[in-house]
Amino acid sequence: MVVGLVQGVGFRYFVVEKALPLGLHGYVRNDSSGDVEVVAQGTRPALEHLLALLRQGPSAAQVQDVRVTWREPTEHVSGFHVRW
């Protein structure tokens, strides 16, 4: 979960743009709390790279925290996209 000023600043599209070249699969969506949820599957190095990018965010975002939970995939996700 990405916490801070992360909705209304292009954060979801930033995540998709960064995740696809890393070969990650998953999705990103706004949470009703005002945070952004990111679910990503891939290699550990690619996931750690994405985490570093999430901590920066796009220029208009103000990321306060990135809460991470590592676990085995429970569903197969193809591509990387925005969920509504």
Residue pairs with C-beta under 8 A, 6 or more apart in sequence:
1 31
1 35
1 36
1 37
1 38
1 66
1 67
2 11
2 35
2 36
2 37
2 38
2 54
2 57
2 63
2 65
2 66
2 67
3 35
3 63
3 64
3 65
3 66
3 67
4 35
4 57
4 61
4 62
4 63
4 64
4 65
5 61
5 62
6 34
6 35
6 36
6 57
6 61
6 62
6 63
7 30
7 34
7 35
7 36
9 57
9 58
9 60
9 61
10 58
10 60
10 61
11 28
11 36
11 57
11 58
11 61
12 28
12 29
12 30
12 36
12 82
13 82
14 57
14 58
14 61
15 28
15 36
15 38
15 50
15 54
15 80
16 28
16 80
16 81
16 82
18 50
18 53
19 26
19 28
19 40
19 50
19 80
20 79
20 80
22 42
22 46
22 49
22 50
23 42
23 43
23 46
24 40
24 41
24 42
24 46
24 47
24 50
24 80
25 40
25 41
25 42
25 77
25 78
25 79
25 80
26 38
26 39
26 40
26 41
26 42
26 77
26 80
27 38
27 39
27 77
27 80
27 81
27 82
27 83
28 36
28 37
28 38
28 39
28 80
28 81
28 82
28 83
29 36
29 37
29 82
29 83
29 84
30 36
30 37
31 37
38 50
38 54
39 77
40 47
40 50
40 80
41 73
41 77
51 66
51 68
54 63
54 66
55 63
55 66
56 63
57 63
